[in-house]
Amino acid sequence: MNYQNSDYAALVLRLSLGVMFVAHGLLKLLVFGLAGTAGFFESIGFPGWTAYLVAPAEVLIGIALILGVYSRWVALASLPILGGALWVHAGNGWLFSNANGGWEFPLFLIASALVVALLGDGRIAAVRSRA
């Protein structure tokens, strides 16, 4: 098969965004635990029960992006989680190296998810969206 540069670009973007989601989801599940994550969520103003949705969702979103399974829709579905991360870091300044992390990284992830939604899976994907 003769792949185009845009197919490789879609793959690299999907893989990097997917690995980021898996890593953050596993951090919540395996390091902090769901109870610890729920406590953190409550400390920043989110209902604790949302941790029980967000952590597994991040892992599943990441796996779907890595495999290229309906990437457009998965990327769009990730936006509420990324928006929540942006909200958490919004008051910390621009740079992510600031205390408690700034908002540059969450905003970049939102832009990356939007690019995946616009670009699609590329031809190097397990299941390509038709939209």
C-alpha distance (Angstrom), angle and dihedral (degrees) to the residues before:
residue distance angle dihedral
M1 . . .
N2 3.80 . .
Y3 3.81 107.7 .
Q4 3.78 123.4 -161.4
N5 3.80 125.9 -137.4
S6 3.81 88.5 -106.1
D7 3.82 89.5 59.5
Y8 3.81 90.3 55.2
A9 3.81 90.8 43.5
A10 3.80 91.0 53.0
L11 3.80 89.9 48.1
V12 3.82 94.2 50.4
L13 3.80 92.1 46.6
R14 3.81 93.1 46.7
L15 3.80 92.2 47.1
S16 3.80 95.1 48.1
L17 3.81 94.2 45.5
G18 3.80 90.9 43.2
V19 3.81 93.7 50.9
M20 3.80 89.5 49.0
F21 3.82 91.0 53.3
V22 3.81 93.6 46.5
A23 3.82 91.3 48.2
H24 3.81 93.6 49.6
G25 3.80 92.7 44.5
L26 3.80 93.1 49.0
L27 3.80 90.1 46.8
K28 3.80 88.7 57.5
L29 3.81 93.6 44.0
L30 3.80 103.0 38.9
V31 3.80 106.7 24.8
F32 3.79 107.1 31.1
G33 3.80 95.4 21.2
L34 3.76 123.5 -140.8
A35 3.81 92.7 -83.6
G36 3.80 91.5 51.1
T37 3.79 91.5 46.3
A38 3.81 90.3 48.4
G39 3.80 89.4 52.0
F40 3.79 91.0 50.8
F41 3.79 91.6 47.7
E42 3.81 89.6 52.2
S43 3.82 90.9 49.0
I44 3.80 90.4 58.3
G45 3.79 96.4 44.2
F46 3.80 104.1 -92.8
P47 3.80 121.9 119.7
G48 3.80 108.8 -97.9
W49 3.79 92.8 -130.0
T50 3.80 90.2 66.8
A51 3.82 88.9 72.6
Y52 3.80 87.8 67.3
L53 3.82 88.7 58.7
V54 3.79 100.9 36.0
A55 3.82 100.2 50.8
P56 3.82 97.7 53.1
A57 3.81 90.3 37.7
E58 3.80 90.2 56.8
V59 3.82 91.1 52.5
L60 3.81 92.7 46.9
I61 3.81 92.9 45.3
G62 3.79 89.5 50.3
I63 3.80 93.8 49.8
A64 3.80 91.7 47.7
L65 3.81 91.7 50.4
I66 3.81 92.7 47.0
L67 3.79 91.1 51.4
G68 3.79 94.0 40.0
V69 3.79 94.9 -121.9
Y70 3.82 108.9 163.3
S71 3.79 89.7 -34.3
R72 3.80 95.8 176.7
W73 3.79 92.4 58.3
V74 3.79 94.6 38.6
A75 3.81 91.0 51.9
L76 3.79 90.5 50.6
A77 3.81 90.4 47.8
S78 3.82 89.2 54.0
L79 3.81 93.1 59.8
P80 3.84 96.9 86.1
I81 3.81 90.1 53.7
L82 3.79 91.8 46.8
G83 3.80 90.2 45.2
G84 3.80 88.5 54.4
A85 3.80 90.0 51.7
L86 3.80 90.1 49.8
W87 3.81 90.1 50.5
V88 3.82 91.0 50.9
H89 3.80 92.5 52.2
A90 3.81 99.3 35.0
G91 3.80 95.5 97.8
N92 3.79 94.7 48.5
G93 3.78 98.4 76.4
W94 3.78 130.7 -108.1
L95 3.81 104.5 -65.0
F96 3.77 119.2 76.6
S97 3.83 87.6 -145.0
N98 3.84 88.5 68.3
A99 3.79 118.8 104.2
N100 3.83 108.3 -69.7
G101 3.82 90.0 6.4
G102 3.78 126.1 -77.7
W103 3.76 127.5 -115.3
E104 3.83 100.8 -100.2
F105 3.83 95.3 92.1
P106 3.83 97.2 46.4
L107 3.81 90.1 46.8
F108 3.81 90.7 49.8
L109 3.82 89.8 50.8
I110 3.81 90.1 51.9
A111 3.80 89.6 51.5
S112 3.81 90.0 47.9
A113 3.81 91.9 51.0
L114 3.81 89.9 49.3
V115 3.81 90.1 51.5
V116 3.82 90.2 51.6
A117 3.81 89.2 49.2
L118 3.81 90.7 51.4
L119 3.81 97.7 38.6
G120 3.78 98.1 42.2
D121 3.77 129.0 -155.7
G122 3.77 100.0 -46.4
R123 3.80 117.3 -139.8
I124 3.82 93.3 -73.5
A125 3.80 97.3 78.4
A126 3.79 138.9 108.0
V127 3.83 93.5 -126.8
R128 3.77 120.2 12.1
S129 3.79 120.5 -149.0
R130 3.74 115.9 -125.6
A131 3.82 94.3 -150.9
